[in-house]
Amino acid sequence: MRSLFFIAIFSIFLLSGCAKSGNNGEEPRVQCDDVASRGYLNVLSVNLLFKEIETREQRLKAVAEFAEKTPVDVILLQEVVGGALVHTENSAEDLQKELHSRKRDYDLYTAFEIGLPGVIGVANAILSRCEIDFRTTKRLPHATELNFRGHDIKLPRNVMMTRINIPHSSKLNIYNTHLCAACTADQLDAQLDVMLPFISELEASFPSGNFTILGGDFNIDRFRKDPFVERPFYDRIVSAGFIDAYAQNRSLDNLCANPGQADAHCTVGVSTLDAGGSARRIDYIFMNPEKSLRESRVVFNTLVDPGQTSVSDHAGVFVSVTLP
């Protein structure tokens, strides 16, 4: 009974943080009129490495600096963290506050994947300079556990959706997810069996041709064959009507094809914070339908480009896409 009580309390704590968007109690001045006037949207997806606590503040500052200078309009985050063990209520909110200190205001939606009640929770989050006027989350089938300082953390993964409002222009649907790592082919298949219909059903309620972005850490490498061939899972996403934005105007077969030699297209195996393992491309930003891509690059890729900064064991993916 006592454990159920703590689970209930922690669930309330997490849910109370899911849609938090203030800065020290104030509502952020979310406005993105410049997006419509310039005619394109800049999107960044990055996994924040929840285990790395000591350097988190510096790493969030590096993400904020990149978002400020680029500038980034939408930030998709995976491995957001909160709880007593990690000394923060919500690391996505910490990033939001850092951006606010730089006079860059973002609306925030956080969707926690409950871990150890009262101790640690891991989440996905979306930060948007444009107002979020609708948000929802779908739980994905449970697959794996993460281990943190001797604790096994059960993570029911999720896919989250926000509809952002670009003043004087249009509304866009943004999805963010973190699929299972070190799981079986059946478990990954089961997550796609829930995620793709969820997106399809939601999109059916919007006008045909609605501009949609799906990003995140998919843990899918087109070239990896051990312990199972992963390319069919990538193909499932593309077959659902999505375009691999980063791969536009590039040959897929040349993007991080050699696990023993990291290149500028890899998103893991390219950071000084990486614990090791082969180079892989598993972080993506997909679009539906195809749009004109202005720019795409992998960022925070420190082993290939020492001039960049490590913010995680993952590099980030950045795309700039022309608006409808």
C-alpha positions as CSV (number, residue, x, y, z in Angstrom):
1,M,0.0,0.0,0.0
2,R,2.9,2.4,0.9
3,S,4.4,1.8,-2.5
4,L,1.1,2.6,-4.2
5,F,0.9,5.8,-2.3
6,F,4.3,7.0,-3.5
7,I,3.4,5.9,-7.1
8,A,0.3,8.0,-6.9
9,I,2.1,11.1,-5.5
10,F,4.9,10.8,-8.1
11,S,2.4,10.5,-10.9
12,I,0.7,13.7,-9.7
13,F,4.1,15.4,-9.6
14,L,4.9,14.3,-13.1
15,L,1.5,15.2,-14.6
16,S,1.7,18.6,-13.0
17,G,5.0,19.2,-14.9
18,C,3.7,17.8,-18.2
19,A,2.4,21.1,-19.6
20,K,4.4,23.5,-17.5
21,S,5.4,26.5,-19.6
22,G,6.2,29.3,-17.2
23,N,9.4,31.0,-16.2
24,N,9.5,31.4,-12.4
25,G,5.7,31.6,-12.3
26,E,5.4,33.9,-15.3
27,E,3.9,32.9,-18.7
28,P,6.5,33.0,-21.4
29,R,6.1,35.6,-24.1
30,V,5.8,33.0,-26.9
31,Q,5.8,34.7,-30.3
32,C,7.2,33.7,-33.6
33,D,6.0,36.3,-36.1
34,D,9.4,36.2,-37.7
35,V,8.9,32.5,-38.8
36,A,6.0,33.5,-41.1
37,S,7.9,36.5,-42.4
38,R,11.0,34.5,-43.3
39,G,9.0,31.6,-44.6
40,Y,10.8,28.7,-43.0
41,L,10.9,26.7,-39.8
42,N,14.1,25.6,-38.0
43,V,13.9,22.3,-36.0
44,L,16.4,20.6,-33.7
45,S,16.2,17.1,-32.2
46,V,18.6,15.9,-29.5
47,N,18.8,13.2,-26.9
48,L,20.0,14.8,-23.6
49,L,21.7,11.8,-21.9
50,F,19.7,11.6,-18.7
51,K,22.6,9.8,-16.8
52,E,25.1,12.7,-17.1
53,I,24.1,14.9,-14.1
54,E,27.3,16.7,-13.2
55,T,27.7,18.4,-16.6
56,R,24.0,18.9,-17.3
57,E,23.9,22.7,-16.7
58,Q,26.8,23.3,-19.1
59,R,25.3,21.0,-21.7
60,L,21.9,22.7,-21.6
61,K,23.7,26.1,-21.9
62,A,25.4,24.7,-25.1
63,V,22.0,23.7,-26.5
64,A,20.6,27.1,-25.6
65,E,23.5,28.9,-27.3
66,F,23.0,26.9,-30.5
67,A,19.2,27.6,-30.4
68,E,19.8,31.3,-29.8
69,K,22.4,31.8,-32.6
70,T,20.9,29.6,-35.3
71,P,18.0,30.4,-34.4
72,V,15.9,27.2,-33.6
73,D,12.1,27.5,-33.6
74,V,11.2,24.0,-32.4
75,I,13.4,21.7,-30.1
76,L,12.6,18.0,-29.8
77,L,14.1,16.5,-26.6
78,Q,14.6,12.9,-25.5
79,E,15.8,11.8,-22.1
80,V,14.6,14.8,-20.3
81,V,14.9,14.0,-16.6
82,G,13.4,14.9,-13.2
83,G,13.5,13.6,-9.7
84,A,15.5,13.6,-6.4
85,L,18.4,11.5,-7.9
86,V,19.0,14.0,-10.7
87,H,18.5,17.2,-8.7
88,T,15.9,18.8,-10.9
89,E,12.2,18.8,-11.4
90,N,12.4,18.9,-15.1
91,S,15.5,19.4,-17.2
92,A,13.4,20.6,-20.2
93,E,12.1,23.4,-18.0
94,D,15.7,24.2,-17.0
95,L,16.5,24.6,-20.7
96,Q,13.4,26.7,-21.2
97,K,14.6,29.0,-18.4
98,E,18.1,29.2,-19.9
99,L,16.6,30.2,-23.2
100,H,14.4,32.8,-21.5
101,S,17.5,34.3,-19.9
102,R,18.7,34.8,-23.5
103,K,15.4,36.5,-24.4
104,R,14.3,33.5,-26.4
105,D,10.9,32.4,-25.1
106,Y,9.5,28.9,-25.8
107,D,6.2,27.1,-25.0
108,L,6.9,23.8,-23.4
109,Y,5.2,20.4,-23.3
110,T,6.7,17.5,-21.3
111,A,5.5,13.9,-21.4
112,F,7.1,11.8,-18.7
113,E,7.8,8.1,-19.0
114,I,7.4,7.2,-15.3
115,G,10.5,5.6,-13.8
116,L,11.2,5.1,-10.0
117,P,8.4,7.0,-8.1
118,G,9.8,10.0,-6.3
119,V,13.4,9.2,-7.4
120,I,13.8,9.6,-11.1
121,G,11.6,10.0,-14.2
122,V,12.6,10.2,-17.8
123,A,10.6,12.1,-20.4
124,N,10.3,13.5,-24.0
125,A,9.6,17.2,-24.4
126,I,8.9,19.8,-27.1
127,L,9.9,23.4,-26.9
128,S,8.4,25.8,-29.4
129,R,8.8,29.5,-30.1
130,C,5.3,29.3,-31.6
131,E,2.4,28.8,-29.3
132,I,1.3,25.3,-28.7
133,D,-2.5,25.2,-29.0
134,F,-3.1,21.5,-28.8
135,R,-1.1,18.6,-27.2
136,T,-1.5,14.9,-26.6
137,T,0.6,11.8,-25.8
138,K,0.2,8.1,-26.6
139,R,1.9,5.4,-24.5
140,L,3.9,2.8,-26.4
141,P,4.2,-0.8,-25.4
142,H,6.8,-1.4,-22.6
143,A,10.0,-3.0,-23.9
144,T,13.2,-2.3,-22.0
145,E,14.7,-1.0,-18.7
146,L,17.4,1.6,-18.1
147,N,19.9,1.1,-15.3
148,F,20.9,4.2,-13.3
149,R,23.3,3.8,-10.4
150,G,22.1,0.3,-9.6
151,H,18.4,1.1,-10.1
152,D,16.5,-0.7,-12.9
153,I,14.1,1.9,-14.4
154,K,11.0,0.7,-16.2
155,L,10.2,3.0,-19.1
156,P,6.9,2.8,-20.9
157,R,7.9,4.8,-24.0
158,N,5.6,7.4,-25.6
159,V,5.0,9.5,-28.7
160,M,3.9,13.0,-28.1
161,M,2.2,15.5,-30.4
162,T,1.8,19.3,-30.4
163,R,0.0,21.5,-32.8
164,I,1.9,24.8,-33.1
165,N,0.4,28.1,-34.3
166,I,2.5,30.2,-36.6
167,P,1.0,33.7,-36.7
168,H,-0.3,35.0,-40.1
169,S,0.7,31.6,-41.6
170,S,-0.4,28.1,-40.7
171,K,-0.6,25.5,-38.0
172,L,1.8,22.5,-38.0
173,N,1.7,19.1,-36.2
174,I,5.0,18.2,-34.4
175,Y,5.6,14.6,-33.1
176,N,8.4,13.6,-30.9
177,T,9.4,10.1,-29.7
178,H,12.1,7.9,-28.2
179,L,11.8,4.2,-29.3
180,C,13.2,1.3,-27.3
181,A,17.0,0.6,-27.2
182,A,18.5,-2.8,-26.8
183,C,15.1,-4.4,-27.3
184,T,14.0,-7.2,-29.6
185,A,12.6,-6.9,-33.1
186,D,9.2,-7.9,-31.8
187,Q,9.2,-5.1,-29.2
188,L,10.3,-2.5,-31.7
189,D,7.7,-3.7,-34.1
190,A,5.0,-3.5,-31.4
191,Q,5.9,0.1,-30.7
192,L,5.6,1.1,-34.4
193,D,2.3,-0.8,-34.4
194,V,1.0,1.7,-31.9
195,M,2.9,4.9,-33.0
196,L,2.1,4.9,-36.7
197,P,-1.6,4.3,-36.4
198,F,-1.8,6.9,-33.7
199,I,-0.2,9.5,-36.0
200,S,-2.3,8.3,-38.9
201,E,-5.6,8.6,-37.0
202,L,-4.7,12.0,-35.7
203,E,-3.7,13.3,-39.1
204,A,-7.0,12.1,-40.6
205,S,-8.7,14.7,-38.5
206,F,-6.8,17.5,-40.2
207,P,-7.0,18.8,-43.8
208,S,-5.4,16.6,-46.5
209,G,-1.7,17.6,-47.0
210,N,-1.3,18.9,-43.4
211,F,2.4,19.6,-42.8
212,T,3.7,17.2,-40.2
213,I,7.1,16.7,-38.6
214,L,8.1,13.5,-36.7
215,G,11.4,13.5,-35.0
216,G,13.4,11.9,-32.2
217,D,15.6,9.0,-31.2
218,F,14.3,6.0,-33.1
219,N,17.1,3.6,-32.2
220,I,16.9,2.3,-35.8
221,D,20.0,2.0,-38.0
222,R,19.5,1.1,-41.6
223,F,22.8,-0.8,-41.8
224,R,22.8,-2.7,-38.5
225,K,22.0,-6.5,-38.7
226,D,22.9,-7.7,-35.2
227,P,21.0,-8.7,-33.2
228,F,18.4,-8.2,-35.9
229,V,18.1,-6.4,-39.3
230,E,16.8,-2.9,-38.5
231,R,16.2,-1.5,-42.0
232,P,12.6,-2.8,-42.3
233,F,11.6,-0.6,-39.3
234,Y,13.0,2.5,-41.0
235,D,11.2,1.5,-44.2
236,R,7.9,1.2,-42.2
237,I,8.2,4.8,-41.2
238,V,8.9,5.9,-44.8
239,S,6.1,3.7,-46.1
240,A,3.7,5.5,-43.8
241,G,4.2,8.6,-45.9
242,F,7.2,10.2,-44.2
243,I,10.3,11.7,-45.9
244,D,13.7,11.5,-44.2
245,A,14.4,15.2,-44.1
246,Y,18.2,14.9,-43.5
247,A,18.6,12.4,-46.4
248,Q,17.0,14.7,-49.0
249,N,19.6,15.4,-51.7
250,R,21.9,12.8,-50.1
251,S,22.5,9.2,-50.9
252,L,21.1,7.0,-48.0
253,D,23.7,4.4,-48.6
254,N,26.5,6.9,-47.8
255,L,25.1,8.1,-44.5
256,C,27.0,6.6,-41.6
257,A,27.4,3.3,-43.5
258,N,30.6,2.2,-41.7
259,P,30.1,1.4,-38.0
260,G,33.9,1.4,-37.5
261,Q,34.4,4.9,-38.9
262,A,32.2,7.7,-37.8
263,D,31.4,10.4,-40.3
264,A,29.5,13.7,-40.3
265,H,26.2,11.9,-40.7
266,C,26.4,9.7,-37.6
267,T,24.4,10.6,-34.5
268,V,26.0,8.1,-32.0
269,G,29.6,7.1,-31.8
270,V,30.5,10.8,-32.5
271,S,30.6,12.4,-29.0
272,T,33.3,12.6,-26.3
273,L,30.5,11.6,-23.9
274,D,29.8,8.3,-25.8
275,A,30.6,5.3,-23.7
276,G,31.7,3.4,-26.8
277,G,30.2,1.2,-29.4
278,S,29.9,1.5,-33.1
279,A,29.0,4.6,-35.1
280,R,25.3,4.7,-36.1
281,R,22.6,7.0,-37.4
282,I,19.5,6.6,-35.3
283,D,18.2,10.1,-34.7
284,Y,15.9,11.5,-37.4
285,I,13.6,14.2,-38.4
286,F,10.9,13.0,-40.8
287,M,8.4,15.2,-42.7
288,N,5.0,14.5,-44.2
289,P,4.5,15.6,-47.0
290,E,7.8,16.4,-48.7
291,K,8.8,20.0,-48.4
292,S,11.7,22.1,-49.7
293,L,14.7,21.6,-47.5
294,R,16.8,24.7,-47.0
295,E,19.5,23.1,-44.8
296,S,20.2,20.0,-42.8
297,R,23.1,19.0,-40.6
298,V,24.2,16.9,-37.7
299,V,25.3,19.1,-34.8
300,F,27.2,18.5,-31.5
301,N,29.2,15.9,-33.5
302,T,32.5,16.4,-31.6
303,L,34.6,13.5,-32.7
304,V,34.2,14.4,-36.4
305,D,34.3,18.1,-35.8
306,P,36.3,19.0,-32.6
307,G,35.1,22.6,-33.0
308,Q,31.6,21.5,-31.8
309,T,30.5,21.0,-28.2
310,S,29.4,17.7,-26.6
311,V,25.9,17.9,-25.2
312,S,25.1,14.2,-25.0
313,D,26.2,10.8,-26.1
314,H,24.1,11.6,-29.2
315,A,24.7,14.3,-31.8
316,G,21.6,16.3,-32.7
317,V,19.8,16.6,-36.0
318,F,19.0,20.1,-37.4
319,V,16.8,20.9,-40.4
320,S,15.5,24.1,-41.9
321,V,12.4,23.6,-44.0
322,T,10.3,25.9,-46.1
323,L,6.8,26.5,-44.8
324,P,3.7,25.6,-46.9
